[in-house]
Amino acid sequence: MDERTIIDKLNNKDLTIIENKIKELSKSTFRTSFHLNKKEIEYINKNGLNKVEQHAYEFIKKNLAPSNIPNDGKQTPTHNHPVFPARHATATCCRGCLEKWHHIKKGKELTDNEIKYIISIIMYWIVKEVNK
Ligand SMILES: [Zn+2]
């Protein structure tokens, strides 16, 4: 898979931030229990990483970025799209986990930079899963 993703566009400083956070998450038994299943890997092979990244943006804009999310904590299924297990594995599933793990406060709309960071960590995890 040689498609360029958001990860390839990060500078070294931002990439290091993502790598360190992935390391931190790897200490959690719950976060590391998530993996892509066969169907999700097939989906990526068929549709490509750019399509998955585009979907990640759409999901995040819709159910993580708003200041108030009525079903927060329940908005991310565990499987059926590669982005779903990726969000649980990276603690970007809901605003509660986002605050706890990434120190991004609840109750305010996410900034473009915060969204970029979230998409980056999701895509980093997905690329790592695909290549393992
Ligand atoms: Zn959560």
Boltz pocket constraint, residues with backbone or C-beta under 6 A from the ligand:
constraints:
  - pocket:
      binder: B
      contacts: [[A, 73], [A, 91], [A, 92], [A, 93], [A, 94], [A, 95], [A, 96], [A, 97], [A, 98]]
      max_distance: 6.0
